[in-house]
Amino acid sequence: MDKDQLIEAVLASGVVLPAPGPGFIRLQAAAANEDAGPRELAAAVSQDPAITGALLRVANSPVFRPRSAPRSAQEAITMLGRTRTLATAASTALRSQCAGLDAEVIEAVWSASAHAAAFTYAACRQSPAKALSDLAYLAALMQDAGIAVLLRRSPELAAALRNQGSSMEAGVRALDALSGSDHAAAGALVARNWKLPQDVAEAIRAHHDPRLAARLPDTPRLLAILLATGRRLRDGVTPDWIDWAELAGTELGFDDERLAELEGA
């Protein structure tokens, strides 16, 4: 990954990578301690109302079907677990870096990512790679982190992402072309800079490149395929999915019949 030419090109283009913010840094430090539990993780985010609120919203969402509604950050973290807690916090921290950008576009990007994460998580739970569900959720929430990087450098390019509906595919391709950069490579840089798992960073780098994904080790390869499957369930059949369909079928059994079952679930 260090030798990836697109990543080197993004770095050379002068983009400024967003800082993760103190709330996320405290949470990440707490999560690195294997002896820390939900109480310690909740204490780490107690001074960050945005992350605390996001944890409660996600924990109470239909995606995770809570038996009883979590009423505190500690209860939410207990239900979500460490990786999904970090995923929610990372996404929230990144969104906070988008002040001053086109609010409608940023809302659309984060809404699309949240829907993709929900579909990716659900698909992974029904796949042979079920053990990767939490990592897949993290990767799906952060797969378009590079969009924020490119828009921070060139805010006027937000116009390419307006009126895209639930799918951001056409707009994101236009953003890459207009910026002369690559949002997947930029997103991988964010993941690496924020010390997210290396497998997640590699999957984000390859999330629009099935040929690159096919050459990755097992975990990032499967994560990249799961990200594509989540977008397929969100967007329907798109040019992006056509490139991934064979890999999804051979690696995870996601043929047309299985996808139809997942859509109806």
VENDA-V75876 format. One record per residue. N is the residue number from 0. RES is the residue in one letter. OMEGA is omega in degrees with one decimal (none if undefined). Layout:
BEGIN
N/RES/OMEGA ; N/RES/OMEGA
END
This chain:
BEGIN
0/M/-180.0 ; 1/D/-178.2 ; 2/K/-177.7 ; 3/D/-175.9 ; 4/Q/179.5 ; 5/L/176.9 ; 6/I/177.4 ; 7/E/179.7 ; 8/A/178.0 ; 9/V/178.3 ; 10/L/-178.2 ; 11/A/-176.8 ; 12/S/175.4 ; 13/G/178.4 ; 14/V/177.4 ; 15/V/-179.0 ; 16/L/-179.7 ; 17/P/175.6 ; 18/A/-175.1 ; 19/P/179.2 ; 20/G/-173.2 ; 21/P/-179.3 ; 22/G/179.7 ; 23/F/179.2 ; 24/I/178.8 ; 25/R/179.7 ; 26/L/-179.4 ; 27/Q/178.6 ; 28/A/178.6 ; 29/A/-178.1 ; 30/A/179.5 ; 31/A/177.4 ; 32/N/-176.8 ; 33/E/-179.8 ; 34/D/-179.2 ; 35/A/178.1 ; 36/G/-179.0 ; 37/P/-179.8 ; 38/R/-179.3 ; 39/E/178.4 ; 40/L/177.9 ; 41/A/178.9 ; 42/A/-178.4 ; 43/A/-178.0 ; 44/V/-174.2 ; 45/S/-179.3 ; 46/Q/179.6 ; 47/D/-176.1 ; 48/P/-179.5 ; 49/A/179.4 ; 50/I/179.2 ; 51/T/179.1 ; 52/G/179.8 ; 53/A/178.7 ; 54/L/179.0 ; 55/L/179.5 ; 56/R/-178.0 ; 57/V/-178.7 ; 58/A/179.9 ; 59/N/-176.2 ; 60/S/178.5 ; 61/P/-178.6 ; 62/V/-174.4 ; 63/F/173.1 ; 64/R/-178.6 ; 65/P/178.1 ; 66/R/173.8 ; 67/S/-173.6 ; 68/A/174.0 ; 69/P/-176.8 ; 70/R/179.6 ; 71/S/178.0 ; 72/A/-179.7 ; 73/Q/177.8 ; 74/E/178.8 ; 75/A/-179.4 ; 76/I/177.1 ; 77/T/-178.4 ; 78/M/-175.2 ; 79/L/-173.8 ; 80/G/-171.2 ; 81/R/-173.5 ; 82/T/179.7 ; 83/R/173.5 ; 84/T/177.5 ; 85/L/179.0 ; 86/A/-179.4 ; 87/T/-179.4 ; 88/A/-179.6 ; 89/A/179.4 ; 90/S/179.8 ; 91/T/179.7 ; 92/A/179.4 ; 93/L/179.9 ; 94/R/179.9 ; 95/S/178.7 ; 96/Q/-173.4 ; 97/C/177.8 ; 98/A/179.2 ; 99/G/176.1 ; 100/L/-179.2 ; 101/D/-172.9 ; 102/A/-179.5 ; 103/E/-179.9 ; 104/V/179.9 ; 105/I/177.5 ; 106/E/179.4 ; 107/A/-179.9 ; 108/V/-178.2 ; 109/W/175.9 ; 110/S/178.6 ; 111/A/178.8 ; 112/S/179.5 ; 113/A/177.5 ; 114/H/178.2 ; 115/A/179.7 ; 116/A/179.0 ; 117/A/179.7 ; 118/F/179.9 ; 119/T/179.5 ; 120/Y/-179.1 ; 121/A/179.6 ; 122/A/-178.9 ; 123/C/179.7 ; 124/R/-179.6 ; 125/Q/-174.9 ; 126/S/174.3 ; 127/P/-179.4 ; 128/A/-175.5 ; 129/K/-178.2 ; 130/A/-178.6 ; 131/L/-171.5 ; 132/S/-177.6 ; 133/D/176.8 ; 134/L/179.0 ; 135/A/178.2 ; 136/Y/177.9 ; 137/L/-178.7 ; 138/A/-178.6 ; 139/A/178.1 ; 140/L/-174.0 ; 141/M/-172.7 ; 142/Q/179.6 ; 143/D/177.5 ; 144/A/-179.2 ; 145/G/177.1 ; 146/I/179.4 ; 147/A/179.7 ; 148/V/-178.0 ; 149/L/-179.8 ; 150/L/175.6 ; 151/R/178.3 ; 152/R/-175.4 ; 153/S/-175.2 ; 154/P/-177.5 ; 155/E/-178.9 ; 156/L/175.7 ; 157/A/179.8 ; 158/A/-179.4 ; 159/A/-175.1 ; 160/L/-179.6 ; 161/R/173.6 ; 162/N/-178.8 ; 163/Q/-176.6 ; 164/G/-176.5 ; 165/S/-179.6 ; 166/S/179.4 ; 167/M/-168.0 ; 168/E/-176.9 ; 169/A/-179.8 ; 170/G/-179.8 ; 171/V/176.2 ; 172/R/177.7 ; 173/A/178.4 ; 174/L/178.4 ; 175/D/-177.8 ; 176/A/-176.8 ; 177/L/-178.2 ; 178/S/-174.8 ; 179/G/-177.5 ; 180/S/-175.5 ; 181/D/-174.8 ; 182/H/179.3 ; 183/A/177.0 ; 184/A/178.0 ; 185/A/178.1 ; 186/G/176.5 ; 187/A/177.3 ; 188/L/176.7 ; 189/V/-178.6 ; 190/A/179.9 ; 191/R/-178.5 ; 192/N/179.9 ; 193/W/177.1 ; 194/K/170.1 ; 195/L/-178.2 ; 196/P/-178.5 ; 197/Q/178.5 ; 198/D/178.5 ; 199/V/178.9 ; 200/A/-179.1 ; 201/E/177.9 ; 202/A/177.3 ; 203/I/178.9 ; 204/R/-174.2 ; 205/A/-167.4 ; 206/H/170.5 ; 207/H/-174.6 ; 208/D/-177.2 ; 209/P/178.8 ; 210/R/175.3 ; 211/L/-179.2 ; 212/A/-177.1 ; 213/A/-179.2 ; 214/R/-176.9 ; 215/L/171.6 ; 216/P/-170.4 ; 217/D/-172.0 ; 218/T/179.1 ; 219/P/177.2 ; 220/R/179.9 ; 221/L/177.4 ; 222/L/179.6 ; 223/A/178.1 ; 224/I/177.9 ; 225/L/176.9 ; 226/L/178.6 ; 227/A/178.9 ; 228/T/177.0 ; 229/G/177.9 ; 230/R/177.0 ; 231/R/179.3 ; 232/L/177.7 ; 233/R/-167.1 ; 234/D/-170.6 ; 235/G/-178.4 ; 236/V/-179.3 ; 237/T/173.7 ; 238/P/177.6 ; 239/D/-177.1 ; 240/W/-179.4 ; 241/I/179.4 ; 242/D/-175.4 ; 243/W/-168.1 ; 244/A/-177.5 ; 245/E/178.1 ; 246/L/-178.9 ; 247/A/179.6 ; 248/G/-175.6 ; 249/T/-175.3 ; 250/E/-172.4 ; 251/L/179.1 ; 252/G/-179.1 ; 253/F/173.5 ; 254/D/-175.3 ; 255/D/-178.8 ; 256/E/-179.8 ; 257/R/178.9 ; 258/L/177.3 ; 259/A/177.2 ; 260/E/-179.9 ; 261/L/178.8 ; 262/E/-178.6 ; 263/G/-176.8 ; 264/A/none
END
